[in-house]
Amino acid sequence: MLVIHHLGVSQSDRVVWLMEELGLPYKLVWHRRGADNLMPPSYVALHPAATAPVVEDGDKVMSESAAILEYICHKYAGGKLTVRPDQPNYFDYVYWMHFNNNTLGLFFARLALSTQEPNANTERMAGLLKRREDGYARFMEQTLSASPYLAGSDFTCADIMSNFNLVSLPSFSGRTDIPHVKAYVERIATRPAYIKAMKIAGPTATPPEGA
């Protein structure tokens, strides 16, 4: 059985979501953040990359969300929720599978910039980050104005990959120029598997006794 090592308030909740969408069995192991809000030594020791999520499948230990989602879908679900290279929307699927890295990078760059004293360089960098954020938001809005999901008419892993950044990071909050993106987030939030996964491992989920 696949073991999901879950770090509270992290991207590892998307693996739980995937397993619920696919109806596959799994074991969830909680790891609490320390007083510094960082991952505990028990999580750091799981994988050399020391990033969440981490899953175990027999003697294999894997990190990186996009890799984990593709691995699970192809090994255990016959490719369900993925898009084949010979399908016309494969281009869109690949882009949105990796969109997470773009917006997550912006988040950490903004976080680092906020610790610096304002000067000409920080203002220039803030302008660059804003331009990129606007571009990503504009492209996502354009995409969702033409289709219900990021890779087309069907829900895929690309939606699981992208949703975390829309609901857990502040990048798109408060914007009034992305109505299709906001409607998309609301639509995703009604999926039974998403609702169940968030109760089990979402940002407000309570760790089980002894975790």
Buried (B, 14 or more C-beta within 10 A) or exposed (E): EBBBBBBBBBBBBBBBBBBBBBEBEBEBBBBEBEEEEEBEEEBBEBBEEEBBBBBBBEEEBBBBBBEBBBBBBEEBBEEBBBBEEEEEBBEBBBBBBEBBBBBBEBBEBBEEBEEEEEEEEBEEBBEEBEEBBEEBBEBBBEBBEEBBBBBBEEBBBBBBBBBBBBBBBEBBEEBEEBEBBBEBBEBBEEBEBBBBBBEBBBEEBEEEEEE
